[in-house]
Every structure is written in structure tokens, then in C-alpha cells.
Amino acid sequence: MTINHIPLGVFGISHRTAPVEIRDLVALNEQEQKTAITSILKSFGVEGVMIISTCNRTEVFISKEDPKSVIPPIRKWFNDFKKSSYFLDDHLIYEIYGIEAARHYFRVINGMDSLIVGETQIAGQVRDGYELAHELEGTDSLLNKLFNFAMQAKKRVRNETFLCDGTVSISFAGVELARKIFSDLREKEILVIGAGKTADLAAFHFMENEMKNIHVVNRTYQKARDLADMYHGQAYELKDLPVALKNADVVISATSSETFVVTPGMMENIAKARNHRPIFLIDLAIPRDIDPRIQEIDGVFLYNLDDLNEIVEMNLKKREKELPKSQKIVDEYLLEFQKWYANNSMASIAGRLKKQLDTLRMNEIARLKNHFSNEGLNDINLLTESIINKVVRQHMKTLKKNSGDPERYQQHVDLIYSLFELEKD
């Protein structure tokens, strides 16, 4: 079954259409999203609206019988709201309608349309956007089910494919490499050389992987202290680096030094003091912090950005190979969403209910027509048709009232189908 007319539209701007400088300018914080949702519901007569806003995309999903009629003025509203010209720039903004808008939503939540294929963070951001809209009573039954089916597809994609497997983060790649040397990272000592964002992010990834003993060395002791305090570790001045290295199992170096911070002479002495117990070093600096000649020392394992990039590229290729399999799962749930819409949309239910009641009405009129004059039959026809229209309108009014509550909406849909013995596709 194919249902092309799904009353859904989306317009947006993403990494596919605009550079980061523009994406930053059109992004919406939480308060701006609340203002936008409330204003659009009040001013444009839509049934529902929800927003996804991240560093790589800002998208507005609209539920309305004819979304094409309302999206242009909503785009203009956003232009005025953000004091921007970008929302009316057709070179930057895309519009997608009907089932293709639903397909786009499914792909976004699964990380299939992300800058980095298989990105997992986007699912949480999409969920946040939906929950914010739902709290503001901005979602109707269509948007509620769109989110529900998309999340089901996401679970299957996560469990049945490798789309989200393998790190594609340089900082996190170091964790994967460390696991190859140490089977258990939990009791290992980690030393961070430097106190900038790169070093901090790498340390964070190790901490997330149960590596709790994190210490910091930096040229400026106070910066070392500030970062070490975040991880409940010890801070060292740069002159005390040999002491810190002696006890470390994993070392991350990311300074702005123009010369090598860790030298072969330094590491030879440390290796002897450690009885050549394995030490794993990750050099994230450009220019490099660690002299590559230390690799010749027994027990010393050194990796640099090129090594980590190789892991990232390999994992990206692995993820891209999973796209067809992931798309097949997405298409299965997209079809289920279409079937749900065919059976449960208010327009569909109203049409089915009216057709069923009309059939009953006409059968009864045909059965009793010999008891009435032609003029009487016309009056009865008008009267019964008016009653049927009122019954249908009342049920639709109740459905619309419950459209923000998926459970109550579905209960009333089931009641209508059962009470009037309607057939489902």
C-alpha cells in the first residue's frame, strides 16, 4: 500500500547546504525553540510543529493538511525572528513534503544524514526536540507516530547493523588503541600532557571508559590543577614530567610546544625505572610533542594523529557499507507508518465512518421508502444526513482534542473502528 498524501512538511538548513558560519546563525537555543513553537501554533493554523536544532542542522517539521501553503510564511517569520536573510534563501533552505519528509526524519534520527555517518548523538537531539514540542502541546497524532516509528527503526538499525559501530572521533580512537595493549583499563594510570581542549576531550573519553586515575602536567601549573580537579587527579608542573611518566600507563600529549616534550633520553631512563612495563603514548599535537625515536625502546608504544586517522577512516568506510542495510530497515518502518496513517488519520477515519453510516442510512431508507411519500423521503434524507455529519464531526472533535496524547487518541480510534465495525486496510 502506498499513501503519498501524508500532511507533513519540513524545511531546514544543514551541513549539506550551508557552511558552519551560517548554520551557527540560524541555530535555535531552547528558549528560541519554545517561542517559535508557541508562535507557529498560534499564528499559522498548523496541527503540529517540532524543531531539530544542532550544530549541523536546523529543521522545522510541520503537520498540516496542506503544508506547502504555510511553510513559505513560516520561513519569513523565522527570518524576522532571527533577524536573518537565510531562511528565505532557496540556495540554502530545502523543503521536503509528504512521505519523503517522513523518510528524511527517519534518516536523520538514525544518523544516516549526518556529517559523520552513524553519529549517535543526533538521536538524543531529535528526542529532545520532540519532547520539547510535546510539552508545549505542539505535537499532534501524526508527529507523535512519526517519532514513535522512527525510534523503533533506530533501535533495529542499532541492533542489526554496524552503522554506529567503531569510533569516528580522533580523541576516542585512542581508547580503542589502548584496549589493544591493556585488556582492562579500569586500574590504569592516565597522564595528560597539556590542558587545552584536545587534551581535555581525550581525557574525558578515557574517563567514560572507566579509567578513573587521570593526572595532568602543564607548563602553567594552575591550568594543570584546574583540569586535574575535574577528574579528581594530581597536577604536575612541566619540570616534574619524568616523575609523572614513571607511574603512567597511558599518556596523552597535546601541547603547543615547538619542540619535543618527551625525548628518547627521558623515556630510556623511565623505561628502565619501570622495568620496561608497557606504557602507551598518544601524540595529538601538531607539531608533534613526542620524539618518534622512542618507539625503539622496549615496552613503549607510540601512536600519532596519522595512526588515529587511519582507524577513523577504516571505521567510516565500515559504517558507509551498512547504509543499504540500514535503509532497508528504515523503509520497513516507513511502510508501517504509512499503513498507520491510512488507518488512523482523522481524514481517513472521517471518510470511513461517514461511508459506513451512509451505507446504513441508505439501506434503512430503501427498506422503509414505501411507507413515505417522495416529499417525506427527501425530508428524511436531509435529516439523517445531517445527523450523520454531526456524529462524524463530534468524533473528529474528540480525536483532535486527544491528538497530543498518543494513548488516548489510539483508544478512541480503536473505539470508532470497533463500535461502527469499520474495516482497516
C-alpha positions in Angstrom: 0.0 0.0 0.0 1.3 3.4 -0.9 -0.1 6.6 0.7 1.6 9.6 -0.9 -0.5 12.3 0.7 0.7 12.5 4.2 0.1 16.0 5.5 3.7 16.6 6.6 6.4 19.1 5.5 9.8 20.1 6.7 12.1 23.0 5.8 15.7 23.4 7.0 19.3 24.1 6.6 22.1 21.7 7.2 25.8 20.8 6.6 24.7 19.7 3.1 23.6 23.2 2.1 25.4 25.8 4.2 28.8 26.3 5.9 29.2 26.3 9.7 29.2 30.1 9.9 25.7 30.3 8.5 24.5 27.2 10.5 25.6 28.9 13.7 23.5 32.0 12.8 20.2 30.1 12.2 20.6 27.7 15.1 17.9 27.9 17.9 18.5 27.6 21.6 15.9 26.0 23.8 14.1 29.3 24.6 14.0 30.3 20.9 12.5 26.9 20.1 9.8 27.4 22.7 9.0 30.8 21.3 8.9 29.5 17.7 6.7 26.5 18.5 4.2 28.6 20.5 4.1 31.4 17.8 3.7 29.0 14.9 0.9 27.1 16.6 -0.9 30.4 17.4 -0.4 32.2 14.1 -0.3 29.7 11.3 -3.1 27.3 12.0 -0.9 24.2 11.9 -1.8 20.9 13.6 1.7 20.3 14.9 5.2 21.6 14.8 8.6 20.4 16.1 12.1 21.6 15.7 15.5 19.9 15.4 18.4 22.3 16.0 22.0 21.2 16.3 25.4 22.4 15.2 24.8 20.7 11.8 21.2 21.3 11.1 18.1 23.4 11.9 14.9 21.9 10.7 11.2 22.6 11.3 8.6 19.9 10.8 5.0 21.0 10.2 1.9 18.9 10.4 -1.0 20.4 8.3 -3.3 19.2 5.6 -1.6 21.5 3.1 1.9 22.2 4.5 3.1 23.8 1.2 0.6 26.7 1.8 2.0 27.6 5.2 5.8 26.9 5.1 6.7 30.0 3.0 5.1 32.4 5.5 6.7 30.4 8.4 10.1 30.8 6.7 9.5 34.5 6.6 8.6 34.5 10.3 11.9 32.8 11.1 13.8 35.4 9.0 12.2 38.2 11.1 12.6 36.2 14.4 16.4 35.6 13.8 17.0 38.9 12.0 18.4 36.9 9.1 18.0 36.6 5.4 19.0 32.9 5.3 15.5 31.4 5.8 14.3 32.8 2.5 17.4 31.8 0.6 16.4 28.9 -1.7 20.0 28.0 -2.2 20.4 27.2 1.5 16.9 26.1 2.6 15.4 22.9 1.4 11.7 21.9 1.6 10.5 18.3 1.7 6.9 17.1 1.7 4.7 14.0 2.4 6.3 10.6 2.7 9.7 12.0 1.7 9.6 14.3 4.7 8.9 11.3 6.9 11.8 9.4 5.2 14.1 12.3 5.9 13.1 12.3 9.6 13.8 8.6 9.9 17.2 9.0 8.2 18.2 12.0 10.5 17.4 10.1 13.7 19.4 7.2 12.6 22.5 9.3 11.8 22.2 8.4 8.1 22.0 12.1 7.0 24.7 13.3 9.5 28.0 14.9 8.7 29.6 11.8 10.2 27.7 8.7 9.1 26.2 6.8 12.0 26.5 9.6 14.5 24.8 8.6 17.7 24.3 12.0 19.4 21.7 13.1 16.9 19.1 10.6 18.2 19.2 12.3 21.6 18.9 15.7 20.0 15.9 14.7 17.9 14.3 13.2 21.0 14.9 16.5 22.9 13.2 18.4 20.1 10.2 16.1 20.1 9.8 16.2 23.9 10.1 20.0 24.0 7.3 20.2 21.3 5.2 17.7 23.1 5.5 19.5 26.4 4.2 22.7 24.7 1.3 20.6 23.2 2.9 21.2 19.8 2.7 17.6 18.5 -0.4 16.0 17.0 -1.1 12.3 16.4 0.9 12.4 13.1 4.1 13.8 14.7 3.7 11.5 17.7 3.6 8.5 15.5 6.3 9.8 13.2 8.6 9.9 16.3 7.5 6.6 17.6 8.1 4.7 14.4 11.4 6.5 13.8 12.6 5.4 17.3 11.6 1.8 16.6 13.6 1.9 13.3 16.5 3.4 15.2 16.5 0.5 17.7 16.6 -2.1 14.9 19.3 -0.3 13.0 21.4 -0.1 16.2 20.9 -3.8 17.0 21.1 -5.3 13.5 23.7 -3.2 11.7 27.2 -1.8 12.3 26.1 1.7 11.2 27.0 3.2 14.6 30.0 0.9 15.4 33.6 1.9 15.7 34.8 5.3 16.7 35.0 8.1 14.2 36.4 10.5 16.8 40.2 11.1 16.9 40.1 11.5 20.7 38.1 8.3 21.2 40.2 6.3 18.8 43.0 6.5 21.4 40.7 4.5 23.8 40.3 1.7 21.2 44.1 1.6 20.7 44.7 1.4 24.4 42.4 -1.6 24.7 44.7 -3.5 22.3 47.5 -3.1 24.8 45.7 -3.3 28.1 42.8 -5.7 28.4 41.5 -3.8 31.4 41.8 -0.1 31.6 40.0 0.4 34.9 43.0 0.3 37.2 45.5 2.0 34.8 47.0 5.5 35.4 46.5 8.1 32.7 48.7 11.2 32.3 47.6 14.2 30.2 50.3 16.5 29.0 48.7 19.8 28.2 45.5 21.4 29.5 43.8 22.6 26.3 40.5 21.4 24.7 42.1 18.5 22.8 43.8 17.1 25.9 40.6 17.6 28.0 38.4 15.8 25.4 40.8 12.8 25.2 40.9 12.5 29.0 37.1 12.7 29.1 36.8 9.7 26.7 39.1 7.7 28.8 37.2 8.6 32.0 33.9 7.5 30.2 35.6 4.1 29.7 36.1 3.6 33.5 39.7 5.0 33.6 39.5 7.0 36.8 43.1 7.8 37.7 43.7 10.8 35.5 46.6 13.2 36.2 47.8 16.4 34.4 51.1 18.0 33.5 51.2 21.5 32.1 53.6 24.4 31.7 51.2 26.6 33.7 50.6 24.8 37.0 47.2 26.4 37.7 45.8 25.2 34.4 47.1 21.7 35.3 45.4 22.0 38.7 42.1 23.2 37.2 41.9 20.2 34.7 43.2 17.7 37.2 40.5 18.8 39.7 37.8 18.0 37.1 39.0 14.4 37.1 40.0 14.2 40.8 43.6 13.6 39.8 47.0 15.0 40.6 48.6 18.1 38.9 52.3 18.4 38.0 54.5 21.2 36.7 56.3 20.5 33.4 59.6 20.1 35.2 58.1 17.1 37.1 57.1 15.3 33.8 59.7 12.4 34.3 58.1 11.7 37.8 54.6 11.7 36.3 55.7 9.5 33.4 57.2 6.9 35.7 53.8 6.0 37.1 51.7 6.4 34.0 50.3 3.6 31.9 48.6 5.8 29.2 49.9 9.2 28.2 48.0 11.8 26.0 50.1 14.7 24.8 48.5 17.8 23.2 50.6 20.9 23.9 51.5 23.9 21.7 55.2 23.3 22.2 57.5 23.9 19.2 60.0 21.3 20.4 59.6 17.7 21.6 58.3 17.5 25.2 59.1 13.8 25.6 62.5 12.7 24.3 64.3 9.4 23.8 66.7 10.1 26.7 63.9 10.9 29.1 62.0 7.7 28.1 65.0 5.4 28.3 65.5 6.3 31.9 61.8 6.0 32.7 61.6 2.6 30.9 64.5 1.3 33.0 62.9 2.6 36.2 59.6 0.9 35.2 61.4 -2.4 34.3 60.1 -1.9 30.8 56.5 -2.3 31.9 54.3 -1.3 28.9 53.5 2.4 28.5 51.1 3.7 25.8 51.6 7.2 24.4 49.2 9.1 22.1 50.6 12.2 20.4 47.8 14.5 19.4 49.9 17.6 18.9 50.9 19.4 15.7 53.9 19.8 15.6 54.4 16.6 17.5 55.2 16.5 21.2 56.8 13.1 21.4 60.0 12.2 19.5 59.1 9.2 17.3 62.5 7.6 18.1 61.1 6.5 21.5 59.3 3.7 19.6 62.6 1.8 19.6 62.6 1.5 23.4 61.2 -1.8 24.8 57.8 -1.5 26.3 57.0 1.9 24.7 54.0 2.1 22.3 53.6 5.4 20.4 50.8 6.5 18.2 50.2 9.8 16.5 47.4 11.6 14.6 48.1 9.6 11.4 47.6 6.3 13.3 44.3 7.5 14.8 43.1 8.9 11.5 43.7 5.5 9.9 41.4 4.0 12.5 38.7 6.7 11.9 38.8 6.3 8.1 38.5 2.5 8.4 35.5 2.8 10.7 33.8 5.4 8.5 34.1 3.0 5.5 32.7 0.2 7.6 29.7 2.4 8.5 29.1 3.5 5.0 28.9 -0.1 3.9 26.0 -0.5 6.4 23.9 2.2 4.8 21.9 0.0 2.4 21.0 -2.5 5.1 20.0 0.4 7.4 17.9 2.0 4.7 16.1 -1.3 4.2 15.1 -1.3 7.9 14.1 2.4 7.7 11.9 1.6 4.6 10.1 -1.2 6.6 9.1 1.2 9.3 8.3 3.9 6.8 5.8 1.5 5.3 4.3 0.7 8.8 4.0 4.5 9.3 2.1 4.8 6.0 -0.2 2.0 7.0 -0.9 3.6 10.3 -1.7 6.9 8.6 -4.0 5.2 6.2 -6.0 3.6 9.0 -5.7 6.2 11.8 -5.5 9.7 10.3 -8.5 11.8 11.1 -9.3 12.4 7.5 -9.2 8.7 6.7 -11.3 7.8 9.8 -13.9 10.5 9.0 -14.2 9.3 5.4 -14.6 5.6 6.5 -17.1 6.5 9.3 -19.2 8.6 7.0 -19.2 6.0 4.3 -20.2 3.3 6.8 -23.0 5.4 8.3 -24.2 6.5 4.9 -24.5 2.8 3.8 -26.6 2.1 6.9 -28.7 5.1 6.3 -29.4 4.4 2.6 -30.2 0.7 3.4 -32.8 1.8 6.0 -34.3 4.4 3.7 -34.5 1.8 0.9 -36.2 -0.6 3.4 -38.8 1.9 4.5 -39.3 4.0 1.4 -42.7 2.5 0.7 -44.0 4.0 4.0 -43.3 7.6 2.9 -44.1 9.9 0.1 -41.4 11.3 -2.1 -41.5 14.6 -0.2 -41.3 12.8 3.1 -38.3 10.7 1.8 -36.5 13.9 0.9 -37.0 15.3 4.4 -35.8 12.0 6.0 -32.8 12.0 3.7 -31.8 15.6 4.7 -32.5 14.8 8.4 -30.5 11.6 8.6 -27.6 13.1 6.6 -27.4 16.0 9.0 -27.4 13.6 12.0 -24.6 11.5 10.4 -22.5 14.7 9.8 -22.9 15.7 13.4 -21.9 12.3 14.7 -18.8 12.3 12.5 -17.9 15.9 13.5 -18.2 15.0 17.2 -15.9 12.1 16.9 -13.4 14.1 14.9 -13.6 16.9 17.5 -12.8 14.3 20.2 -9.9 12.9 18.2 -8.5 16.4 17.6 -8.7 17.1 21.4 -6.7 14.0 22.1 -4.2 14.3 19.3 -1.5 15.4 21.7 -2.0 12.3 23.8 -1.0 9.2 21.7 -2.6 6.7 24.1 -6.0 8.4 24.4 -6.0 9.2 20.7 -5.4 5.5 19.8 -8.0 4.3 22.3 -10.7 6.5 20.6 -9.6 5.4 17.1 -10.0 1.7 18.3 -13.4 2.6 19.8 -14.6 4.0 16.5 -13.4 1.0 14.5 -15.0 -1.4 16.9 -18.3 0.5 17.6 -19.1 1.1 13.9 -17.4 -2.1 12.6 -15.1 -0.3 10.2 -12.7 -2.3 8.1 -9.0 -1.5 8.1 -6.7 -1.7 5.1 
